[in-house]
Amino acid sequence: SNFKSGAVVFFDQTPLVTHFASPTQLGADVPASLISAIGVHAVSVQNLGESPSNQVIFEVLPDPPLIGSLDPPSVIAGAGDLTVTITGEKFQPGAVVLVIEGLQGEILDTTVINSQRLQARVPAALIQAPNNLKMAVVNPDTGTSNVATLKVFIKDPLVINEYLADPPAGPEGDANGDGTRSSSQDEFVEILNRSADPIDISGYKLFDADAVRHVFAAGTIIPAFEVAVVFGGGTPTGSFGNAAENHLVFRASTGGLSLNNGGDTISLQDAQGHVVQEIKFGPGEGGAGQSLNRDPDGDGATFTLHTIVAADSSRLFSPGTKAAGQTFTIKPSIRAISPGTVRVGAAQFTLSVSGTNFLPGAVVLIGNTALETVFRSDTQLEATVPAGLVAEGGGADVRVRNPRGELSSIARLLIVDDPPKITKITPQTTGTGADNLEVSITGERFQRGAGVLVQGASVNTTFVSSTTLVAVVPSTFFTRAADLPLLVVNADGNQSNALTLTVENGPLITRLSRGKIKAGIGAFELTVGGVAFKPGVVLFANDTALSTTFVSESSFTARIPAEMTAQPGVLTLQARHPDGGRSNTVKLKVVQ
């Protein structure tokens, strides 16, 4: 403050060319030579004939390096010393790789290959257990890169955890819960993801000793610490822990698992044919009348009778759950949020989330943004919502994530704004016969998730921006001339004003200059007669646009190319206007 006309900015002791803007603002030109090196500089201001002001610090920072990728990006726990190749930009001679742990860091042995590539040795001690190692490159000038993560996976992250080759006799053998005990349909294999990351098993195959028994479909993903269950057949009925909710309960895609009671091999292979897990069992396990389960459950290296692992002689199997019946993960559930509605642009506020199965360390998410969360109880959380997350009207997805990554279903926080307003639609007019007409809607305050209603019916809508939507109006609206009211409904429930999409009588073909032609005639000109033709009309033959010349409202000509008349057949003709209007269809025969 208190700057006067003629004041000068000093950079250390060097006066700069200074531009007076106001008593509270100056501009100064800093030559490149003064900021060519990293360091700290003092900046001050001196009015003419007065003492210098206080000094403030101006820091010249290094140009930081950038990590693009790690190779390998992951490793199995216990793999021993590992050399990681880091690719990126601006690596300097003498740069080192730092593993960041909290406020501490460990420098790795580093070899700089060039400015875009270096290698670092990760000692076995750092990858002994599952973890996410955060790595950064530090140049000699102290420039520090972004953080890249080396994922350390549990050894054998995907395992066969339980299998049933011999369903018990009687009703208690109904493992798939469909009400019928079957020696083949109630067989099952349970596959457990023991890692903290989802695993995509698309294309994985389950074998017995003889053949492929199940192929996992594209998009099959097992969440962290959860399971997939494959039954021999039947109609699996029940929750099977969280597996049914996760859409991970299957019937063998080949019609059965065919596990041999006299002994067999169960093999899980990935989509490239590599063996992920293989279990061999003999007649003692194959004819046990109960499942075999890892002991201890999930972590054991060997299999034991299920009743022993469960410590309960009545528990003969547990597809989808732990041996004792608990779910593998505890999924939180949201019952209500408060407030459920806020005004767009609201200041920071506290969101109360009530539900069940909240664990200490649970976090509330809005979209993918984790909020500062206070754990009150297993049924109550409180989260601080910053103003920036409610700066745009619409709906926000609220979820709870427990410490092991389990996600709740979505609750909706409405961010209410003033109603939207439509100022223009394009086109404003179309003709009968239009099909999937694309209408651009221009206006104000459109929200993500906004929908367009035509005559009160919802149509497919794409959000482009807060001022533009695109709607696709199907042909059912264009069977006759009409005035169609069109309006926008925002995600917060507010509706816009309505504008009218006018449907006029479209073109009508009543005659052709030729009703049939001879194959091989070559290209020729066809005259089309009718009503309501407009400039820009195009004739389509078998959905292919032809060169067309508008003559009048009752006539136009089109050139039929030689390739369309080379062989006998039928050409389906239709006139189409630029506004989407379409005529009736007529046939032109190509005869021998």
CORURTA-V31735 format. One record per backbone hydrogen bond with DSSP energy under -1.0 kcal/mol. NH is the residue of the N-H (numbers start at 1). CO is the residue of the C=O. Records with the same first field share a line. If there is no record, write none. Layout:
NH=CO / CO
//
This chain:
3=23
7=4
8=46
10=44
11=14
12=42
14=11
16=9
19=27
21=25
22=25
25=22
27=19
29=17
34=31
35=32
39=60
41=58
43=56
44=10
46=8
50=47
53=45
56=43
58=41
60=39
66=89
68=87
69=87
71=85
75=151
77=153
78=127
79=76
82=122
84=120
85=71
86=118
87=69
88=116
89=66
91=115
95=92
96=138
98=136
99=106
100=134
101=104
104=101
106=99
108=97
111=119
113=117
114=117
117=114
118=86
119=111
120=84
121=109
122=82
126=123
127=124
131=152
133=150
135=148
136=98
138=96
139=143
142=139
145=137
148=135
150=133
151=73
152=131
153=75
159=192
161=190
162=190
163=292
164=188
173=170
174=171
175=173
186=182
187=184
188=164
189=230
190=162
191=228
192=159
193=226
194=157
199=222
201=220
203=216
204=201
205=269
206=214
207=267
208=211
213=206
214=206
216=204
220=217
222=199
225=195
226=223
228=191
229=248
230=189
231=250
232=187
233=185
237=176
243=240
244=239
246=242
247=244
248=243
250=229
252=231
254=213
255=252
263=260
264=281
266=279
267=207
268=277
269=205
270=274
273=270
276=268
277=268
279=266
281=264
286=282
287=283
288=285
291=316
292=163
293=304
294=161
295=302
300=296
304=293
306=291
309=305
310=306
312=307
315=312
321=318
322=326
325=322
333=356
335=354
336=354
338=352
342=414
344=416
345=390
346=343
349=385
351=383
352=338
353=381
354=336
355=379
356=333
358=378
362=359
363=401
365=399
366=369
367=397
369=366
371=364
374=382
376=380
377=380
381=353
382=374
383=351
384=372
385=349
389=386
390=387
394=415
396=413
398=411
399=365
401=363
402=406
405=402
408=400
411=398
413=396
414=340
415=394
416=342
421=444
423=442
424=442
426=440
430=502
432=504
433=478
434=431
437=473
439=471
440=426
441=469
442=424
443=467
444=421
446=466
450=447
451=489
453=487
454=457
455=485
457=454
459=452
462=470
464=468
465=468
469=441
470=462
471=439
472=460
473=437
477=474
478=475
482=503
484=501
486=499
487=453
489=451
490=494
493=490
496=488
499=486
501=484
502=428
503=482
504=430
508=531
510=529
511=529
513=527
517=589
519=591
520=565
521=518
524=560
526=558
528=556
529=511
530=554
531=508
533=553
537=534
538=576
540=574
541=544
542=572
544=541
546=539
549=557
551=555
552=555
555=552
556=528
557=549
558=526
559=547
560=524
564=561
565=562
569=590
571=588
573=586
574=540
576=538
577=581
580=577
582=432
583=575
586=573
588=571
589=515
590=569
591=517
//
